[in-house]
Amino acid sequence: MIKREALNDVIHTRVATLRSNPNLDNKEMSFTFVSTENAGKRYDWDKGAYYEEVLAPEGASFSNLSTFFKDHLRDTTNAIGKIVNTRVEDGEIRGEVIFGSGLVAKEIEDKYREEILTDVSIGYKINKYEVKERDNDIDLVTVTDYDIFEVSAVGLGFDNGAQKREEGTQDMTKEQRIAELEAMKQRSKEQEIELTKARDDLSVEVDAMKLENKRLRAEAKEGKRVRDIEKTGALYGADTDLIKRMVEDKEATVNTLNEEILKARVNETPAAEVEINGIPEEGKMREEIVDSLSSRMGSTVDLKDNVFAQATLIEMAARTLGINPMKKMLVAERAMTTSEFPILLLSSGNRTLEDEFAKQVSTWKEWAQQGELRDFRPVDVARVSSAGGMLDPISENGELKEISRFEDQRTWQLQSYGNKAFLTREVFINDDLGVFGDIPADFAERAANRESNNIYDILTGTGIGASFVMNDGLPIFHTDHGNLGSTAFSSTALVAAKLEMRRQTALNGDLLNITPDYLIVAPELEEAAIVLLASPASIADAKNNQVVNTQYKSLKLIVDPRLKDPEEWYLLTGSKTIKAGYLAGAGRAPKIQINNHSILGVEYEAVFDFTQTAVDYRGMYKGK
């Protein structure tokens, strides 16, 4: 049974409706506040259960009902109309509303007259009620005595589950407040249990989806494996029993099938010795094949007395494999799937790569320094803190002062770069070695471009060098470093720049007296730089050749198009500026390696391990 105190003296709200179409000519607008069928479903927070509430129209008291509000905030700013002639009529509580003349009141009145709004909400306080418990249904609560004290505009229809609206905390007893908080706490626990269950259910669904996706991926992978085996087997006329066996063997791949095909054909084909102007011994044979391949790829090699000088790829491979060269398809299959001949091609490719790499024009190698790193771990590049200083006096007891080398450091680390290319069996059969020769040449050009771009990015502060900073958090060229000018290229600008470099100091304050060795300019400044550096007489006074040009042959000129700014120029010393690093033992050049080989061809990779850093900003100066 619901307690009487749970509902008494508590304010409730519910929605009433416009009784009839509004009369556009009548200032009054009629509403039904409580209808004959006003049952509504509510929730009792004290019992934690729903009940059905019915208001008895004859039990209402509305003597204090006089103001129509904009909403349930009953203050003067929300009052928008007057309620008149409230009465019980035909078993309903009805009344009329006369809207005020204010802007808000007129807006709401217009919405009612245009039937945009149709409902109003009443606020009432329960004094007495009766409870009827019903089988298989919620309790029925009939309110027999209540005070209607408020009517306000509302935009939505009656909400059966609307919460009760309290008339301030003073209307609720301490016991009621405690009961409400306990009910809220219980509801929170129940919601947490429901949320946990929902999460568990979702987790189960997600796990099931993952398993299903895994199964589908496995099916797709297996389907591709079977299709590839059947396609390759049909292409090379493999025995149907062999194909079936490969399909049934879940561990078998196309490479497994290729090996089985080759084994079968080798057993069918007797080996034949190949003679090409005589047969050298095995070690010499491989050396001559590599020389011949390298020559055909573009390297300069002496082929005098080389018996493979005019041999085709098929003939070379057949000799190394001991197969009749007339069986081109068999030679090609064996050459592609065994490691012997691809390794010979690899040796020739690396020789060509080194030759082509050495031919690349890399202007930075004239002025930057190079070094090697043992592995890929970060390495500190230490600089002597007192560079440019003097030897210290030896104390009377013979003690020498140690030079500090770790106050200023740069950290660098190798980065791997690379690409891959594929040598197909068609190229091999067609004896088109020029195609393969293009691969190392392209690799060499790409590696050289990577070197140059990285080095000049560090110098110009663009590309990968855009975020590069020295140990002090500043870029290489900065006014605080005393190595950033703002003057266009000229003899006067060079004099000022050289003076700044001579005035540079070490970390301990000692003067370094630095003199530049190189002038680096953009292509647009090349002619002006040549004129300035190559003329014995001053170009400032062409009529007087007795005026000496102080810049004559004072600097080595470097021109590189990677300097994008047409007015960009730099002065650099020959050491301790920008440094390139290579993996030790790699020959400071890219290398080609075999990544994969199958009956369809051989995949080659070019790998280049390279890095760069700025060692010291004091040996560098940037003009405009």
C-alpha positions as CSV (number, residue, x, y, z in Angstrom):
1,M,0.0,0.0,0.0
2,I,1.4,3.4,-0.9
3,K,1.8,5.7,2.1
4,R,-0.5,8.7,2.2
5,E,2.4,11.0,3.2
6,A,4.3,10.0,0.0
7,L,1.8,12.0,-2.1
8,N,0.3,14.6,0.3
9,D,1.7,18.1,0.3
10,V,3.8,17.4,-2.8
11,I,3.3,19.5,-6.0
12,H,2.5,17.6,-9.2
13,T,2.2,18.8,-12.8
14,R,0.2,17.4,-15.7
15,V,-0.9,18.5,-19.1
16,A,-4.4,19.8,-20.0
17,T,-5.6,20.6,-23.5
18,L,-7.3,23.4,-25.4
19,R,-11.0,22.7,-25.2
20,S,-12.0,24.1,-28.5
21,N,-10.7,25.9,-31.6
22,P,-9.7,29.4,-30.5
23,N,-12.0,32.3,-31.5
24,L,-9.9,34.8,-33.4
25,D,-12.4,37.5,-32.5
26,N,-12.6,36.7,-28.8
27,K,-9.9,37.8,-26.5
28,E,-10.7,34.9,-24.1
29,M,-9.4,31.4,-24.9
30,S,-11.1,28.4,-23.3
31,F,-9.1,25.5,-21.8
32,T,-10.0,22.2,-20.1
33,F,-7.8,21.9,-17.1
34,V,-9.0,18.5,-15.9
35,S,-11.0,16.2,-18.2
36,T,-13.3,13.4,-17.3
37,E,-10.8,10.9,-18.6
38,N,-7.6,12.2,-17.0
39,A,-5.9,8.9,-15.8
40,G,-2.2,9.0,-16.1
41,K,0.7,6.7,-15.2
42,R,3.1,8.0,-12.6
43,Y,6.1,6.7,-10.6
44,D,6.2,6.5,-6.8
45,W,9.9,7.2,-5.9
46,D,9.3,6.0,-2.3
47,K,7.9,2.6,-3.2
48,G,9.9,2.3,-6.4
49,A,6.7,1.3,-8.4
50,Y,4.3,2.8,-11.0
51,Y,0.7,3.7,-10.2
52,E,-2.2,5.1,-12.2
53,E,-3.4,8.5,-11.0
54,V,-7.0,9.9,-11.5
55,L,-8.0,13.4,-10.5
56,A,-11.6,13.8,-9.3
57,P,-12.8,17.1,-10.8
58,E,-15.3,17.6,-7.9
59,G,-12.4,17.4,-5.4
60,A,-10.5,20.3,-6.9
61,S,-10.0,23.7,-5.2
62,F,-9.0,26.6,-7.5
63,S,-9.9,29.7,-5.6
64,N,-6.3,30.9,-5.8
65,L,-6.0,30.2,-9.5
66,S,-5.7,33.6,-11.3
67,T,-2.5,33.8,-13.3
68,F,-1.4,32.0,-16.5
69,F,2.4,31.5,-16.7
70,K,4.8,30.9,-19.5
71,D,6.2,27.9,-17.7
72,H,6.3,26.4,-14.2
73,L,8.5,29.2,-12.8
74,R,5.9,31.2,-11.0
75,D,7.5,34.7,-11.0
76,T,6.4,38.1,-12.3
77,T,8.5,37.8,-15.5
78,N,6.8,34.5,-16.5
79,A,3.2,35.8,-16.0
80,I,1.7,36.2,-19.4
81,G,-2.1,36.1,-18.9
82,K,-5.1,36.1,-16.5
83,I,-7.3,33.0,-15.8
84,V,-11.1,33.8,-15.4
85,N,-14.3,31.8,-14.9
86,T,-12.7,28.6,-13.6
87,R,-15.5,26.1,-13.0
88,V,-16.6,22.5,-13.0
89,E,-18.7,21.9,-16.1
90,D,-19.9,18.6,-17.6
91,G,-17.6,16.6,-15.2
92,E,-14.6,18.7,-16.3
93,I,-12.7,21.7,-14.8
94,R,-12.7,24.5,-17.4
95,G,-11.6,28.1,-17.6
96,E,-10.7,30.9,-19.9
97,V,-7.4,32.7,-20.4
98,I,-7.0,36.3,-21.3
99,F,-3.4,36.9,-22.6
100,G,-1.5,40.1,-21.7
101,S,-0.2,42.7,-24.1
102,G,3.5,42.0,-23.7
103,L,5.7,40.7,-26.5
104,V,6.2,37.2,-25.0
105,A,2.5,36.9,-24.1
106,K,1.4,37.9,-27.7
107,E,3.9,35.4,-29.2
108,I,2.5,32.5,-27.1
109,E,-1.1,33.6,-27.7
110,D,-0.5,33.6,-31.5
111,K,0.9,30.1,-31.3
112,Y,-2.3,28.9,-29.5
113,R,-4.5,30.6,-32.0
114,E,-2.5,29.2,-34.9
115,E,-2.8,25.8,-33.2
116,I,1.0,25.4,-33.0
117,L,0.5,24.9,-29.3
118,T,-2.6,23.0,-28.0
119,D,-1.7,22.0,-24.4
120,V,-1.4,23.7,-21.0
121,S,0.1,22.2,-17.9
122,I,-1.5,22.4,-14.4
123,G,0.3,22.4,-11.1
124,Y,-1.6,21.0,-8.1
125,K,-1.0,19.9,-4.5
126,I,-2.6,16.7,-3.2
127,N,-4.5,16.8,0.1
128,K,-6.3,13.5,0.1
129,Y,-6.4,10.4,-2.1
130,E,-7.7,6.8,-2.1
131,V,-5.7,3.8,-3.2
132,K,-7.1,0.7,-4.8
133,E,-4.9,-2.4,-5.3
134,R,-5.6,-4.3,-8.5
135,D,-4.7,-7.8,-9.5
136,N,-2.4,-8.1,-12.5
137,D,-2.3,-4.3,-12.8
138,I,-0.7,-1.3,-11.1
139,D,-2.4,0.4,-8.1
140,L,-5.1,3.0,-8.8
141,V,-4.8,6.3,-6.9
142,T,-7.8,8.6,-7.0
143,V,-7.1,12.1,-5.8
144,T,-10.2,13.3,-4.0
145,D,-8.9,16.6,-2.5
146,Y,-6.3,18.8,-4.2
147,D,-5.5,22.5,-4.8
148,I,-4.9,23.7,-8.4
149,F,-2.6,26.8,-8.0
150,E,-1.0,27.1,-11.4
151,V,-1.6,26.8,-15.2
152,S,1.2,27.3,-17.6
153,A,2.0,26.9,-21.3
154,V,3.6,23.7,-22.5
155,G,4.7,22.4,-25.8
156,L,4.5,18.6,-25.4
157,G,1.7,16.2,-24.7
158,F,1.1,14.6,-21.3
159,D,4.0,12.5,-20.1
160,N,2.7,9.5,-18.1
161,G,6.1,9.1,-16.5
162,A,6.7,12.7,-15.6
163,Q,8.5,13.3,-12.4
164,K,6.8,15.1,-9.6
165,R,7.8,18.8,-9.3
166,E,8.6,19.8,-5.7
167,E,7.7,23.2,-4.2
168,G,11.1,23.6,-2.7
169,T,12.9,21.4,-0.3
170,Q,10.9,22.7,2.7
171,D,7.8,20.7,1.3
172,M,9.7,17.4,1.7
173,T,10.3,15.9,5.1
174,K,13.7,14.6,6.2
175,E,12.5,11.1,6.1
176,Q,11.1,11.5,2.6
177,R,14.4,13.0,1.4
178,I,16.4,10.1,2.9
179,A,14.0,7.7,1.2
180,E,14.4,9.4,-2.1
181,L,18.2,9.3,-1.9
182,E,18.1,5.6,-1.0
183,A,15.8,5.0,-3.9
184,M,18.2,6.9,-6.3
185,K,21.1,4.9,-4.9
186,Q,19.3,1.6,-5.5
187,R,18.4,2.7,-9.0
188,S,22.0,3.6,-9.7
189,K,23.1,0.1,-8.6
190,E,20.5,-1.5,-10.8
191,Q,21.5,0.6,-13.8
192,E,25.2,-0.3,-13.1
193,I,24.2,-4.0,-13.1
194,E,22.3,-3.5,-16.4
195,L,25.2,-1.6,-17.9
196,T,27.7,-4.3,-16.9
197,K,25.5,-7.0,-18.4
198,A,25.1,-5.0,-21.6
199,R,28.9,-4.6,-21.8
200,D,29.4,-8.3,-21.3
201,D,26.8,-9.1,-24.0
202,L,28.5,-6.7,-26.3
203,S,31.9,-8.2,-25.5
204,V,30.6,-11.7,-26.4
205,E,29.2,-10.3,-29.7
206,V,32.5,-8.6,-30.5
207,D,34.5,-11.8,-29.8
208,A,32.1,-13.8,-32.0
209,M,32.5,-11.2,-34.8
210,K,36.3,-11.4,-34.4
211,L,36.2,-15.2,-34.7
212,E,33.9,-15.0,-37.7
213,N,36.2,-12.4,-39.4
214,K,39.2,-14.7,-38.7
215,R,37.4,-17.6,-40.2
216,L,36.5,-15.6,-43.3
217,R,40.1,-14.4,-43.7
218,A,41.4,-17.9,-43.4
219,E,38.9,-19.1,-46.0
220,A,39.9,-16.3,-48.4
221,K,43.6,-17.1,-47.9
222,E,43.0,-20.8,-48.5
223,G,40.9,-20.0,-51.6
224,K,43.7,-17.8,-53.0
225,R,46.3,-20.5,-52.2
226,V,44.3,-23.2,-54.1
227,R,43.6,-20.8,-57.0
228,D,47.3,-19.9,-57.3
229,I,48.4,-23.6,-57.2
230,E,45.8,-24.6,-59.8
231,K,46.6,-21.6,-62.1
232,T,50.4,-22.2,-61.9
233,G,50.0,-26.0,-62.4
234,A,47.8,-25.4,-65.5
235,L,50.3,-22.9,-66.9
236,Y,53.2,-25.3,-66.7
237,G,51.3,-28.5,-67.6
238,A,51.8,-30.1,-64.2
239,D,50.4,-33.5,-63.6
240,T,46.9,-33.4,-62.2
241,D,47.8,-35.8,-59.3
242,L,50.6,-33.4,-58.3
243,I,48.2,-30.4,-58.4
244,K,45.6,-32.3,-56.3
245,R,48.3,-33.3,-53.8
246,M,49.5,-29.7,-53.5
247,V,45.9,-28.5,-52.9
248,E,45.3,-31.1,-50.2
249,D,48.5,-30.2,-48.4
250,K,47.6,-27.1,-46.4
251,E,51.2,-26.2,-46.0
252,A,52.0,-26.3,-49.8
253,T,52.4,-23.1,-51.7
254,V,53.1,-22.1,-55.3
255,N,56.8,-22.3,-54.5
256,T,56.4,-25.8,-53.3
257,L,54.6,-26.7,-56.6
258,N,57.4,-25.0,-58.6
259,E,60.0,-27.1,-56.8
260,E,58.1,-30.3,-57.5
261,I,57.7,-29.4,-61.1
262,L,61.4,-28.8,-61.5
263,K,62.3,-32.0,-59.8
264,A,60.0,-34.0,-62.1
265,R,61.5,-32.3,-65.2
266,V,65.1,-32.7,-64.1
267,N,64.5,-36.4,-63.7
268,E,63.1,-36.5,-67.2
269,T,65.9,-34.4,-68.8
270,P,69.5,-35.7,-69.0
271,A,72.1,-33.1,-68.1
272,A,74.2,-31.9,-71.0
273,E,77.5,-30.2,-70.9
274,V,77.6,-26.8,-72.6
275,E,80.6,-25.6,-74.5
276,I,81.1,-22.0,-75.4
277,N,84.5,-21.5,-76.9
278,G,85.9,-23.9,-74.3
279,I,84.8,-24.5,-70.7
280,P,86.8,-22.8,-67.9
281,E,87.0,-24.3,-64.5
282,E,84.1,-23.6,-62.2
283,G,85.5,-20.6,-60.2
284,K,86.8,-19.0,-63.3
285,M,83.5,-19.6,-65.1
286,R,81.5,-17.7,-62.5
287,E,84.0,-14.8,-62.5
288,E,83.8,-14.5,-66.3
289,I,80.0,-14.7,-66.3
290,V,79.8,-11.9,-63.8
291,D,82.2,-9.8,-65.9
292,S,80.1,-10.5,-69.0
293,L,76.9,-9.6,-67.2
294,S,78.4,-6.4,-65.8
295,S,79.7,-5.3,-69.2
296,R,76.3,-5.8,-70.8
297,M,74.7,-3.7,-67.9
298,G,77.0,-0.8,-68.7
299,S,80.1,-1.3,-66.5
300,T,83.6,-0.9,-68.0
301,V,85.0,-4.5,-67.9
302,D,87.8,-6.1,-70.0
303,L,86.3,-9.1,-71.8
304,K,89.4,-10.2,-73.6
305,D,89.6,-14.0,-73.6
306,N,86.2,-14.1,-71.8
307,V,84.4,-17.2,-73.2
308,F,81.1,-15.7,-72.1
309,A,81.6,-12.4,-73.8
310,Q,78.9,-13.1,-76.5
311,A,76.9,-15.7,-74.5
312,T,73.1,-15.2,-74.0
313,L,71.5,-15.3,-70.5
314,I,70.1,-18.8,-71.3
315,E,73.6,-20.0,-72.3
316,M,75.2,-18.6,-69.1
317,A,72.4,-20.1,-66.9
318,A,72.5,-23.4,-68.6
319,R,76.2,-23.7,-68.1
320,T,76.0,-22.9,-64.3
321,L,73.0,-25.3,-63.9
322,G,74.3,-28.1,-66.1
323,I,71.2,-28.1,-68.4
324,N,70.8,-28.4,-72.1
325,P,70.6,-24.7,-73.4
326,M,68.1,-25.8,-76.1
327,K,65.5,-26.3,-73.4
328,K,64.9,-22.6,-72.8
329,M,61.8,-23.0,-70.6
330,L,63.5,-25.5,-68.3
331,V,66.6,-23.3,-68.0
332,A,64.5,-20.3,-67.3
333,E,62.5,-22.1,-64.6
334,R,65.6,-23.5,-62.9
335,A,67.4,-20.2,-63.1
336,M,64.6,-18.3,-61.5
337,T,63.8,-20.8,-58.7
338,T,67.4,-21.8,-57.6
339,S,69.7,-19.3,-56.0
340,E,72.8,-19.8,-58.1
341,F,72.1,-17.7,-61.2
342,P,70.2,-14.9,-59.4
343,I,73.3,-14.5,-57.2
344,L,75.5,-14.1,-60.3
345,L,73.0,-11.4,-61.5
346,L,73.2,-9.9,-58.0
347,S,77.0,-9.7,-58.1
348,S,76.9,-8.0,-61.6
349,G,74.1,-5.7,-60.5
350,N,76.0,-4.5,-57.4
351,R,79.1,-3.8,-59.5
352,T,77.0,-1.8,-61.9
353,L,75.3,0.0,-59.0
354,E,78.6,1.0,-57.5
355,D,79.9,2.3,-60.9
356,E,76.7,4.3,-61.5
357,F,76.6,5.6,-58.0
358,A,80.1,6.9,-58.3
359,K,79.2,8.7,-61.5
360,Q,76.4,10.7,-59.9
361,V,77.0,14.4,-59.4
362,S,76.9,15.2,-55.7
363,T,78.2,18.7,-55.0
364,W,77.8,18.3,-51.3
365,K,80.7,15.8,-51.1
366,E,83.1,18.7,-51.9
367,W,82.3,20.5,-48.7
368,A,80.5,18.2,-46.2
369,Q,82.2,15.6,-44.0
370,Q,81.5,11.9,-44.1
371,G,81.8,9.2,-41.5
372,E,80.6,5.7,-40.6
373,L,78.3,4.3,-37.9
374,R,78.7,0.7,-36.6
375,D,75.0,0.1,-36.2
376,F,71.6,1.7,-36.1
377,R,71.7,2.9,-32.5
378,P,71.7,6.7,-31.8
379,V,75.2,8.1,-31.6
380,D,76.4,11.3,-29.9
381,V,78.7,13.5,-32.0
382,A,80.8,15.3,-29.4
383,R,82.6,18.6,-29.9
384,V,85.5,19.9,-27.9
385,S,84.1,22.6,-25.7
386,S,87.4,24.7,-25.8
387,A,88.2,24.4,-29.5
388,G,90.4,27.3,-30.5
389,G,91.7,27.7,-27.0
390,M,95.3,27.3,-25.7
391,L,97.2,24.7,-23.8
392,D,96.9,25.2,-20.0
393,P,99.9,25.6,-17.8
394,I,101.1,22.4,-16.0
395,S,100.9,22.7,-12.3
396,E,103.9,22.3,-10.0
397,N,102.9,18.8,-9.1
398,G,102.8,17.9,-12.8
399,E,99.0,17.7,-13.1
400,L,97.4,18.4,-16.5
401,K,93.9,19.9,-17.0
402,E,91.6,17.6,-18.9
403,I,89.8,19.0,-22.1
404,S,86.0,18.7,-21.8
405,R,84.5,17.1,-24.9
406,F,80.8,16.6,-23.9
407,E,79.3,19.9,-23.2
408,D,78.0,20.3,-26.7
409,Q,76.7,17.3,-28.6
410,R,74.6,16.3,-31.6
411,T,72.8,12.9,-31.7
412,W,72.3,11.1,-35.0
413,Q,71.1,7.7,-36.2
414,L,71.1,5.7,-39.4
415,Q,67.9,5.7,-41.5
416,S,67.3,2.9,-44.1
417,Y,66.0,3.8,-47.6
418,G,65.2,1.5,-50.4
419,N,63.1,0.4,-53.3
420,K,62.5,-2.9,-55.1
421,A,62.3,-4.1,-58.8
422,F,61.3,-7.4,-60.4
423,L,63.2,-9.3,-63.1
424,T,60.7,-11.4,-65.0
425,R,61.2,-14.7,-66.7
426,E,60.2,-13.0,-70.0
427,V,63.2,-10.7,-69.7
428,F,65.4,-13.7,-69.1
429,I,64.1,-15.8,-72.0
430,N,64.2,-12.8,-74.4
431,D,67.9,-12.1,-73.3
432,D,66.9,-8.5,-72.6
433,L,69.6,-7.8,-70.1
434,G,69.4,-4.1,-70.7
435,V,66.1,-4.1,-68.7
436,F,67.9,-5.5,-65.7
437,G,70.8,-3.2,-66.3
438,D,68.4,-0.2,-65.9
439,I,67.5,-1.4,-62.4
440,P,70.9,-0.8,-60.7
441,A,71.3,2.5,-62.6
442,D,67.9,3.7,-61.4
443,F,68.8,2.6,-57.8
444,A,72.0,4.5,-58.0
445,E,70.4,7.7,-59.2
446,R,67.7,7.4,-56.5
447,A,70.3,6.9,-53.7
448,A,72.4,9.8,-54.8
449,N,69.3,12.1,-55.0
450,R,68.4,10.9,-51.4
451,E,71.9,11.9,-50.2
452,S,71.9,15.3,-51.8
453,N,68.4,16.2,-50.9
454,N,68.9,15.3,-47.3
455,I,72.2,17.2,-46.9
456,Y,70.9,20.3,-48.6
457,D,67.6,20.1,-46.6
458,I,69.7,20.4,-43.5
459,L,71.7,23.3,-44.9
460,T,68.7,25.3,-46.2
461,G,66.3,24.3,-43.4
462,T,63.7,22.9,-45.8
463,G,62.2,19.4,-46.2
464,I,63.5,17.1,-43.6
465,G,65.6,20.0,-42.2
466,A,62.7,22.2,-41.6
467,S,62.4,21.1,-37.9
468,F,66.2,20.6,-37.4
469,V,67.6,22.5,-34.4
470,M,71.0,22.6,-32.7
471,N,71.5,21.7,-29.0
472,D,70.3,25.1,-27.9
473,G,67.0,24.6,-29.6
474,L,67.7,27.2,-32.4
475,P,68.0,26.5,-36.1
476,I,71.5,26.3,-37.6
477,F,71.4,29.9,-38.9
478,H,70.1,32.4,-36.3
479,T,71.0,35.9,-35.2
480,D,71.9,34.5,-31.7
481,H,74.5,32.3,-33.5
482,G,76.0,35.3,-35.3
483,N,75.8,33.5,-38.6
484,L,72.7,34.9,-40.3
485,G,73.0,37.9,-42.6
486,S,70.4,39.9,-44.5
487,T,72.5,41.5,-47.3
488,A,72.3,40.5,-50.9
489,F,75.3,38.8,-52.5
490,S,78.2,41.2,-53.1
491,S,81.8,41.8,-52.3
492,T,80.8,43.9,-49.4
493,A,78.5,41.2,-48.1
494,L,81.3,38.6,-48.3
495,V,83.6,40.9,-46.3
496,A,81.0,41.3,-43.6
497,A,80.3,37.6,-43.5
498,K,84.0,36.6,-43.2
499,L,84.3,39.1,-40.3
500,E,81.4,37.5,-38.5
501,M,83.0,34.1,-38.9
502,R,86.4,35.3,-37.6
503,R,84.7,36.7,-34.5
504,Q,83.0,33.3,-33.6
505,T,83.9,32.0,-30.2
506,A,84.1,28.5,-28.6
507,L,81.9,27.4,-25.8
508,N,84.4,28.7,-23.3
509,G,84.6,32.1,-25.0
510,D,87.9,31.7,-26.8
511,L,88.1,33.3,-30.3
512,L,88.1,30.7,-33.1
513,N,89.3,32.9,-36.0
514,I,87.3,30.8,-38.6
515,T,88.0,31.4,-42.3
516,P,85.6,30.0,-44.9
517,D,86.6,27.7,-47.7
518,Y,83.5,27.4,-49.8
519,L,80.9,29.7,-51.3
520,I,77.6,27.9,-52.1
521,V,75.1,29.7,-54.3
522,A,71.9,29.1,-56.1
523,P,72.2,28.8,-60.0
524,E,70.9,32.4,-60.4
525,L,74.0,33.7,-58.6
526,E,76.5,31.5,-60.4
527,E,77.7,34.2,-62.9
528,A,78.0,36.9,-60.3
529,A,79.9,34.6,-58.1
530,I,82.3,33.6,-60.9
531,V,83.0,37.2,-61.8
532,L,83.6,38.1,-58.2
533,L,86.0,35.2,-57.4
534,A,87.8,35.0,-60.8
535,S,88.8,38.6,-61.4
536,P,92.2,39.8,-60.0
537,A,91.0,43.5,-60.2
538,S,88.1,44.9,-58.3
539,I,84.9,44.8,-60.3
540,A,83.8,47.9,-58.5
541,D,86.2,50.1,-60.5
542,A,86.5,48.7,-64.1
543,K,88.5,51.7,-65.2
544,N,91.3,51.2,-62.6
545,N,92.7,47.7,-62.9
546,Q,95.2,48.6,-60.1
547,V,92.4,48.2,-57.5
548,V,92.9,44.7,-56.1
549,N,89.9,42.3,-55.8
550,T,90.2,41.0,-52.2
551,Q,87.8,38.1,-53.0
552,Y,90.0,36.8,-55.9
553,K,90.3,33.0,-55.6
554,S,89.5,33.2,-51.9
555,L,86.7,30.7,-52.0
556,K,85.8,27.4,-53.8
557,L,82.5,28.0,-55.7
558,I,79.7,25.4,-55.3
559,V,76.5,25.8,-57.4
560,D,73.5,23.5,-56.7
561,P,69.9,23.8,-57.9
562,R,68.6,22.4,-54.6
563,L,69.0,26.0,-53.3
564,K,65.6,27.2,-54.4
565,D,65.9,30.8,-53.3
566,P,67.6,32.7,-56.2
567,E,69.3,35.1,-53.8
568,E,70.5,32.3,-51.4
569,W,74.2,32.0,-50.6
570,Y,76.3,30.4,-47.9
571,L,79.9,30.4,-46.6
572,L,81.3,27.2,-45.1
573,T,84.5,25.9,-43.7
574,G,85.9,22.5,-44.8
575,S,85.2,20.8,-41.5
576,K,82.8,20.6,-38.6
577,T,79.8,21.8,-40.5
578,I,77.4,19.2,-41.9
579,K,78.2,15.5,-41.8
580,A,76.9,12.5,-43.6
581,G,76.9,9.0,-42.0
582,Y,76.9,5.5,-43.6
583,L,76.7,2.0,-42.2
584,A,80.2,0.7,-41.6
585,G,81.2,-2.0,-44.0
586,A,78.7,-1.1,-46.7
587,G,81.1,0.8,-48.8
588,R,79.2,4.1,-48.4
589,A,77.0,3.1,-51.3
590,P,73.6,1.3,-51.7
591,K,73.5,-2.5,-52.1
592,I,71.2,-4.8,-54.0
593,Q,69.9,-7.9,-52.4
594,I,67.5,-10.7,-53.4
595,N,64.2,-10.5,-51.6
596,N,62.3,-13.4,-53.3
597,H,62.5,-15.6,-56.3
598,S,60.1,-17.9,-57.9
599,I,59.3,-19.5,-61.3
600,L,57.9,-16.1,-62.4
601,G,61.0,-14.1,-61.7
602,V,63.4,-12.6,-59.1
603,E,62.6,-9.7,-56.9
604,Y,65.6,-7.4,-56.1
605,E,65.8,-4.8,-53.4
606,A,68.2,-1.8,-53.2
607,V,68.9,-0.8,-49.6
608,F,70.8,2.4,-48.6
609,D,71.7,3.2,-44.9
610,F,72.4,6.9,-44.6
611,T,72.0,9.8,-42.2
612,Q,73.1,13.4,-41.7
613,T,73.5,16.0,-39.0
614,A,74.9,19.4,-38.4
615,V,78.0,19.3,-36.2
616,D,78.7,22.9,-35.4
617,Y,77.0,26.1,-36.6
618,R,80.1,28.2,-36.1
619,G,81.7,27.1,-39.4
620,M,78.6,28.1,-41.4
621,Y,77.2,31.5,-42.5
622,K,74.0,32.2,-44.5
623,G,73.6,35.4,-46.5
624,K,70.3,36.8,-47.7
